[in-house]
Amino acid sequence: MIRALFFDLDGTLLNSNKRVDDSSVDAIRWARKMGAKAYFASARSPRLDQTLLWTEREFSLFDGGVYCNGACAYINGEMTYSFIDADVVNEIIEIVSEFQNVHLSLHMPEEGYAFNFPPDASMDQTWGLKNARIVPIDDGAIHATTKILVFYDRLVDSKNVLPDALVNVFHDKIGDRARFYVTDQGKTVQFSNKGVSKLSAIQRIQKMLFLKDDEISVFGDDVNDLEMISYYKNSVCMGNGAPQVKEKAGFVTRSNDENGIAHAIHNYLFEMEGRK
């Protein structure tokens, strides 16, 4: 029996227009009526009301959420954080500075951001910078970093893939000291504390709810979802997902633009239990 659902956002619960389809809303509400709890598990920072313009329509679907690839979690009305080691943050900043036009952002609690470039108005909604706390890259920011994002072109509609040389340096110098993912078809690199991941955050929630592994279902599409997709047998990869994620998933559903969430909930997870 499925008792908890965890959804990645971009490329999974969100369609290509960064909206949650009505079919997904209805399916999650139905699953909750069947007794399941619902959570999101995202790389995004905790500003979904700003970055995605979420309202009660979206927030009311969930019992909590995982942000920053597991470095932040909102559970039982409380937000918890895990920080990247300051020496690692400093080294990532130094590495990025050696590559022309590569940008970097540090993400902190209390809606804090620090950038290695001056953010402009084009970033306000995409990044949720309206009313955000933007600070310089200094000791305070470095010691309070939950997530680092590396990218080109302010990340707004970026089409440029990060250079292999940069990714190789990250592998060689940072790989065993922080958890990092190359995502968005090579256009971004995401860093978090070595000890955290979406899976580790989900397992914390699972333990609090006294759930077995086969009572959990996870949904994802990109490489930062691979660990949780591989771990849980009731895992779902979107039809638009990365090939290596599809390979490990228990079920491959339709794409995020083709009612993939609703299709999986009604025709895979709950059909197995005769509760379609």
C-alpha positions in Angstrom: 0.0 0.0 0.0 1.4 3.4 -1.0 1.3 5.7 2.0 3.7 8.6 0.9 4.4 10.2 -2.5 7.5 12.3 -3.2 7.6 14.5 -6.4 10.5 16.2 -8.0 9.4 19.5 -9.4 11.1 20.7 -12.6 10.6 18.2 -15.4 8.3 16.1 -13.2 5.4 17.7 -11.4 5.9 20.9 -13.4 5.0 21.0 -17.1 7.2 22.8 -19.6 5.5 26.1 -18.6 6.5 25.6 -15.0 2.9 25.0 -13.9 1.3 22.1 -12.1 -1.4 20.6 -14.5 -4.9 20.3 -13.2 -4.7 16.6 -13.8 -1.8 16.4 -11.4 -3.6 18.4 -8.8 -6.7 16.2 -9.0 -4.6 13.0 -8.9 -2.6 14.1 -5.8 -5.8 15.2 -4.1 -7.3 11.8 -4.9 -4.2 9.9 -3.6 -4.5 11.9 -0.3 -8.1 10.9 0.0 -7.0 7.3 -0.3 -4.8 7.9 2.7 -1.4 8.8 1.2 0.7 11.8 2.2 2.4 13.9 -0.4 5.7 15.8 -0.4 7.8 17.5 -3.1 11.5 16.8 -3.4 13.3 19.5 -5.4 16.6 21.2 -6.1 14.8 24.5 -5.7 15.3 26.9 -2.8 12.3 27.6 -0.4 10.8 30.5 -2.4 8.2 28.7 -4.5 5.7 31.5 -3.9 8.1 33.8 -5.7 9.9 31.6 -8.2 6.8 29.6 -9.3 4.1 31.9 -8.1 2.6 29.1 -6.1 -0.6 29.7 -4.1 -2.8 27.7 -1.8 -3.7 25.6 -4.9 -0.2 24.1 -5.0 0.9 24.3 -1.3 -2.3 22.6 -0.1 -1.4 19.5 -2.0 1.6 18.7 0.3 2.3 17.7 3.8 5.9 19.1 3.6 8.8 19.4 1.2 12.5 18.8 0.5 14.5 21.7 -1.0 18.0 22.2 -2.3 18.5 18.5 -3.1 17.9 17.6 0.5 19.9 20.3 2.2 16.6 22.0 3.4 13.5 20.2 4.5 10.1 21.5 5.7 8.6 18.8 8.0 5.9 19.2 10.7 6.0 23.0 10.3 9.8 23.3 10.8 12.6 24.1 8.4 15.9 22.3 8.8 19.2 23.1 7.0 22.5 21.3 6.2 25.5 23.5 5.2 28.3 22.9 2.8 31.8 23.0 4.5 33.2 26.6 4.2 36.5 25.4 2.7 34.6 23.6 0.0 32.6 26.7 -0.8 35.7 28.8 -1.1 37.3 26.3 -3.4 34.3 26.1 -5.7 34.3 29.9 -5.9 38.0 29.9 -6.8 37.5 27.2 -9.5 34.6 29.0 -11.1 36.6 32.3 -11.2 39.0 30.6 -13.6 36.3 30.1 -16.3 35.1 33.0 -18.3 31.4 33.9 -18.1 30.6 31.1 -15.8 28.3 32.3 -13.0 27.7 31.1 -9.5 25.1 31.6 -6.7 25.2 30.7 -3.0 21.9 29.8 -1.4 21.3 30.5 2.3 18.5 30.4 4.9 16.1 33.2 5.3 15.8 33.9 1.6 19.5 34.7 1.2 21.5 34.7 -2.0 25.0 35.7 -3.0 26.2 36.0 -6.6 29.6 36.3 -8.3 27.9 38.8 -10.7 25.4 41.6 -10.3 21.9 40.2 -10.7 19.5 42.1 -12.9 15.7 42.5 -13.3 15.5 39.6 -15.8 16.2 37.3 -12.8 13.5 38.6 -10.5 10.8 36.0 -11.1 12.9 33.1 -12.2 15.1 33.4 -9.1 12.5 34.8 -6.8 14.7 37.8 -6.0 11.8 40.2 -5.2 12.2 40.8 -1.5 15.0 38.4 -1.3 18.0 39.0 0.9 21.0 39.5 -1.5 24.3 39.7 0.2 28.0 39.8 -0.9 30.1 36.7 -1.1 31.8 37.1 2.3 32.5 34.9 5.3 29.0 35.1 6.5 27.6 33.8 3.2 30.3 31.2 2.8 29.6 29.7 6.3 25.8 29.6 5.7 25.6 28.1 2.2 23.1 25.2 1.8 23.4 25.0 -2.0 25.6 26.2 -4.8 24.5 26.6 -8.4 27.0 27.0 -11.3 25.7 28.1 -14.7 25.9 30.4 -17.7 23.9 33.5 -18.7 22.2 34.2 -15.3 20.4 30.8 -15.9 17.5 32.6 -17.5 16.7 30.6 -20.6 20.3 29.5 -20.8 21.2 27.3 -23.7 24.9 26.9 -23.1 26.4 23.7 -21.7 29.1 24.1 -19.1 32.6 23.2 -20.3 33.8 19.6 -19.7 37.0 21.0 -18.3 35.1 22.7 -15.5 33.1 19.6 -14.6 36.3 17.5 -14.7 37.9 19.9 -12.2 34.9 19.6 -9.9 35.1 15.8 -10.1 38.9 15.9 -9.3 38.9 18.5 -6.5 35.4 18.5 -5.0 33.9 15.1 -5.8 34.7 13.5 -2.5 34.0 16.6 -0.4 30.5 17.6 -1.5 27.6 16.1 -3.3 27.2 17.5 -6.8 25.1 16.8 -9.8 25.4 17.9 -13.5 21.8 18.7 -14.4 19.6 20.3 -17.2 21.5 18.5 -20.0 24.8 19.8 -18.7 23.7 23.4 -18.3 24.0 23.5 -14.5 26.0 22.0 -11.7 24.4 21.8 -8.2 26.3 21.3 -5.0 25.1 20.4 -1.5 26.6 19.0 1.7 28.3 15.6 1.2 26.0 14.0 3.7 22.7 15.0 2.2 20.6 14.1 -0.8 16.9 13.9 -1.8 17.1 10.3 -0.7 18.5 11.0 2.7 15.8 13.6 3.3 13.1 11.3 2.2 14.4 8.6 4.5 14.2 11.0 7.4 10.5 11.6 6.7 10.0 7.9 6.1 11.4 7.2 9.6 9.2 9.8 11.2 6.2 8.3 9.6 7.2 4.7 10.4 6.9 3.6 6.8 8.4 0.7 4.9 10.3 1.1 1.7 7.5 -0.4 -0.3 5.0 2.1 1.1 7.0 5.0 -0.6 6.7 6.1 -4.2 9.1 8.7 -5.8 8.8 10.6 -9.0 11.6 12.2 -11.0 13.3 12.8 -14.3 16.9 14.1 -13.9 20.2 12.7 -12.6 19.7 14.3 -9.2 16.7 12.0 -8.9 18.6 8.9 -9.8 19.5 7.9 -6.2 15.9 7.9 -4.9 14.6 6.4 -8.2 17.1 3.5 -7.8 16.4 2.9 -4.1 12.6 2.6 -4.1 10.9 -0.1 -6.1 7.8 2.0 -6.5 9.6 4.7 -8.4 8.4 6.6 -11.5 10.4 8.3 -14.2 8.7 10.8 -16.5 8.6 10.0 -20.2 10.8 13.1 -20.7 13.4 11.8 -18.2 17.1 11.1 -18.7 17.8 7.6 -20.1 19.8 6.5 -17.0 16.8 7.5 -14.8 14.3 5.6 -16.9 16.5 2.5 -16.8 16.4 2.4 -13.0 12.7 3.3 -12.5 10.0 0.8 -11.6 7.7 2.5 -14.1 8.1 5.0 -16.9 5.1 7.2 -17.3 4.1 9.8 -19.9 5.9 13.1 -20.1 5.4 16.0 -17.8 3.4 17.6 -20.7 1.2 14.6 -21.2 -0.5 14.1 -17.8 2.3 11.8 -16.7 1.7 12.3 -13.0 -2.0 11.4 -13.1 -1.3 8.5 -15.5 1.2 6.9 -13.0 -0.9 7.4 -10.0 -4.0 5.9 -11.5 -2.5 3.3 -13.9 0.5 2.1 -12.0 0.7 2.8 -8.3 -2.9 2.5 -7.2 -4.0 0.1 -9.9 -1.6 -2.4 -8.4 -3.6 -2.2 -5.2 -7.0 -2.3 -6.9 -7.7 1.3 -5.8 -7.7 2.9 -9.3 
